[in-house]
Amino acid sequence: MDDLIDLRSDTVTRPTPEMRRAMAEAEVGDDVLGDDPTVNELQEMSASLLGKEAALFVPSGSMGNQVCLGALAPPGSEVLCHDRAHFLHFEGGAAAAHLGLMMRTLPGHGAVISHDQVRAAVRPGSEHTPRTAVVAIENTHNSAGGSVFPLEEARAVAEVCRERGVPVHLDGARLFNAQAATGVPAREWAACADSLSFCFSKGLGAPIGSMVCSTAEIVSDAHRLRKRLGGGMRQAGVIAAAARVALETGVERLVEDHANARRLAEGLADLHPDCVDLAGVETNMVYVDLQPFSKSAVELRDLLREHGVLTLAFPGATSVRLVTHRDVSNEDTERALEVLKRVL
Ligand SMILES: *Cc1c(COP(=O)(O)O)cnc(C)c1O
């Protein structure tokens, strides 16, 4: 396993020795009863970092999105979102199954759904239509190549939503990648949103966990929903301790992942200028478009695997996703690029 270069996702990192030590030594209590000091500290730290009143530790980003959407929107109301939003495609239909929410999609441009699109789509309010209860944005945007939702546009969306009285949810699974890519503090995007969730288990490198941040009132509703979904955890300080190390040591390091992704993208662009959108590679993801080559995504994935490089390809896809992370070094990046060039 260890000489494989795993570019499938930034979720594949394993806990560092420092995380394992923190886990072993964590002070814990029953978090369902509110007495896990390590969880409580991480929640306070996160809320303060993102400039929010309160925070709630949840097992996954998917649950983070669900408890926020559920806290903001009653069943039968609609969520306006990007047509490639993560929660629309990759969370098992949770918002429909568990929350009774309707998703109304807007065609995304890169990471963005624009304030003009949002303004045109928010329903004016009538007994005949569903109520537009949430506008959701995603930053960085997974299916849009890990690209950043520009802060100015996020502010404009927030402004339209404020005028119309519709709350904004930010799926910030990789929000700190946006900070690392732009130098804009994560809290600036957080300020555009009523609720947000971010993941410790992506680029930050923790084994488990996400955080929801919002007002005390919304977090209290989210807390009830977490319980309903079975996400109340007992001595969760064991995982919160690793998440804390991830937050303290993982954010600044993300620039290295971004540099490695850029290296991969530039190397591939040398091979064929049409196989990557260089301008779209802003963070730690590279989508390789296979149309210039006579290979399917699954064929390429299998060939790369024979050479020790793991990638993610969905059946029928015309692109392969490469993701850099803490366990991919500069040397690994060069080696992966050599393999890609050879195989393509
Ligand atoms: C990974 C991801 C999630 C969900 O996180 P899980 O912990 O895998 O449930 C949500 N949103 C985005 C944008 C993601 O990339």
The ligand as an SDF file (V2000), in Angstrom:
LIG
                    3D

 15 15  0  0  0  0  0  0  0  0999 V2000
  -16.6940   15.6210    0.9320 C   0  0  0  0  0  0  0  0  0  0  0  0
  -17.6970   16.6600    0.7700 C   0  0  0  0  0  0  0  0  0  0  0  0
  -18.8480   16.6920    1.5670 C   0  0  0  0  0  0  0  0  0  0  0  0
  -19.2470   15.5640    2.4900 C   0  0  0  0  0  0  0  0  0  0  0  0
  -18.3240   15.1320    3.3670 O   0  0  0  0  0  0  0  0  0  0  0  0
  -18.3580   13.6320    3.9470 P   0  0  0  0  0  0  0  0  0  0  0  0
  -17.5820   13.7940    5.1870 O   0  0  0  0  0  0  0  0  0  0  0  0
  -17.7060   12.7780    2.9190 O   0  0  0  0  0  0  0  0  0  0  0  0
  -19.7770   13.2470    4.1870 O   0  0  0  0  0  0  0  0  0  0  0  0
  -19.7080   17.7440    1.4270 C   0  0  0  0  0  0  0  0  0  0  0  0
  -19.4780   18.7060    0.5380 N   0  0  0  0  0  0  0  0  0  0  0  0
  -18.3980   18.7220   -0.2600 C   0  0  0  0  0  0  0  0  0  0  0  0
  -18.1960   19.8420   -1.2030 C   0  0  0  0  0  0  0  0  0  0  0  0
  -17.4700   17.6890   -0.1790 C   0  0  0  0  0  0  0  0  0  0  0  0
  -16.4140   17.6710   -0.9830 O   0  0  0  0  0  0  0  0  0  0  0  0
  1  2  1  0
  2  3  1  0
  2 14  2  0
  3  4  1  0
  3 10  2  0
  4  5  1  0
  5  6  1  0
  6  7  2  0
  6  8  1  0
  6  9  1  0
 10 11  1  0
 11 12  2  0
 12 13  1  0
 12 14  1  0
 14 15  1  0
M  END
$$$$
